[in-house]
Amino acid sequence: MEAPALSGGRFFMFQANISHPLRSDVSLIEFDNEAVGLAVQDRGGFRFFAATPTLNRLDSQLFRSLKVLRRAIADVRRGVTQRASAAKPQLHIAA
């Protein structure tokens, strides 16, 4: 199975207005058709809460915009893909 290209990735945000005194704007974040976390509007930007282990290093971080968050997710996913492909053993066929 071929890994999807992660140069930009497909990034979706679903807005949900929730009547809660602490959380008024919560967005479900999808990247390449996978729900990867939630972005909660906070002072100065959006706080990200990861839903996948590959993005745990971004968990609870504050991003000044959703565009910056998208770039960070793409960078992490690209790094994971590169490490996984580098770890695959090479197949050599003796003649």
C-alpha positions as CSV (number, residue, x, y, z in Angstrom):
1,M,0.0,0.0,0.0
2,E,1.5,3.3,-1.0
3,A,1.6,6.1,1.6
4,P,-0.3,9.3,0.6
5,A,1.7,12.3,-0.4
6,L,2.1,14.7,2.5
7,S,3.4,17.8,0.8
8,G,0.3,19.7,1.8
9,G,-2.1,17.0,2.7
10,R,-5.8,17.4,2.8
11,F,-6.8,19.4,5.9
12,F,-10.4,19.8,7.1
13,M,-11.8,21.7,10.0
14,F,-15.3,21.2,11.3
15,Q,-16.6,24.0,13.5
16,A,-18.8,23.3,16.4
17,N,-20.2,26.0,18.6
18,I,-20.7,24.5,22.1
19,S,-22.6,26.2,24.9
20,H,-20.0,25.7,27.5
21,P,-18.5,28.5,29.6
22,L,-14.9,27.4,29.0
23,R,-15.0,26.1,25.5
24,S,-17.0,28.1,23.0
25,D,-15.2,27.2,19.7
26,V,-14.0,23.6,19.1
27,S,-12.9,22.3,15.8
28,L,-12.4,18.7,14.7
29,I,-9.2,18.4,12.7
30,E,-8.9,15.9,9.9
31,F,-5.8,15.4,7.9
32,D,-5.7,13.1,4.8
33,N,-9.2,11.8,5.7
34,E,-8.2,10.8,9.3
35,A,-9.5,12.6,12.4
36,V,-6.3,13.6,14.1
37,G,-7.5,15.8,17.0
38,L,-9.3,18.9,18.2
39,A,-8.4,22.5,18.0
40,V,-9.9,24.7,20.8
41,Q,-9.9,28.4,20.3
42,D,-7.8,30.0,23.0
43,R,-6.2,33.4,23.7
44,G,-3.7,34.0,21.0
45,G,-4.7,31.1,18.7
46,F,-5.8,27.5,18.8
47,R,-4.8,24.8,21.3
48,F,-4.4,21.3,19.7
49,F,-5.4,18.1,21.4
50,A,-4.1,15.0,19.6
51,A,-6.3,12.0,18.9
52,T,-3.5,9.9,17.3
53,P,-0.2,8.7,18.9
54,T,1.8,10.0,16.0
55,L,0.8,13.6,16.9
56,N,1.3,13.4,20.7
57,R,4.3,15.7,20.4
58,L,1.9,18.5,19.3
59,D,-0.6,17.8,22.1
60,S,-1.7,20.8,24.2
61,Q,0.5,23.2,22.1
62,L,-0.9,26.6,21.2
63,F,-0.8,27.5,17.5
64,R,-1.4,31.1,16.4
65,S,-3.6,30.0,13.4
66,L,-5.0,26.8,11.9
67,K,-2.7,27.3,9.0
68,V,0.3,27.0,11.3
69,L,-1.3,23.9,12.9
70,R,-1.7,22.3,9.5
71,R,2.0,22.8,8.7
72,A,3.0,21.3,12.0
73,I,0.8,18.3,11.5
74,A,2.2,17.8,7.9
75,D,5.8,18.1,9.2
76,V,5.2,15.5,11.9
77,R,3.4,13.1,9.6
78,R,6.1,13.6,6.9
79,G,8.8,12.7,9.5
80,V,6.9,9.6,10.6
81,T,6.5,8.5,6.9
82,Q,10.2,9.1,6.2
83,R,11.4,7.2,9.3
84,A,9.0,4.3,8.5
85,S,10.3,4.0,4.9
86,A,13.9,4.3,6.1
87,A,13.4,1.5,8.5
88,K,12.1,-1.0,5.9
89,P,14.7,-3.6,5.0
90,Q,16.0,-3.6,1.5
91,L,15.3,-6.6,-0.6
92,H,18.4,-7.9,-2.5
93,I,18.0,-10.8,-5.0
94,A,21.1,-12.8,-5.6
95,A,21.6,-13.8,-9.2
